[in-house]
Amino acid sequence: MTGLPNRGLAFDRLQDAMARAKRQETRIALMMLDLDHFKTVNDNLGHNAGDLLLKEVSRRLTGCIRKGILLHVWAAMSLR
């Protein structure tokens, strides 16, 4: 729905990045974001509103990161 890879692919890519960093003796950074009260949006405004919110957050975050940075949906349970 968001056009972003899911939790399974995110975990695979994270493991790959960690292994590469270990081999190259470098570091990686991981940042996780949570949408507070997302369930409230779904419950009070409906799943269509929740879907629109996720798509807009995805669009905005994608526009803020440089090429080569991985952006994934981690909390698949929030998606229907």
Buried (B, 14 or more C-beta within 10 A) or exposed (E): EBEBBEBEEBEEEBEEBEEEEEEEEEEEEEEEEEEEEBEEBBEEEEEEEBBEBBBEBBEEBEEEEEEEEBBBBBEEEBBE
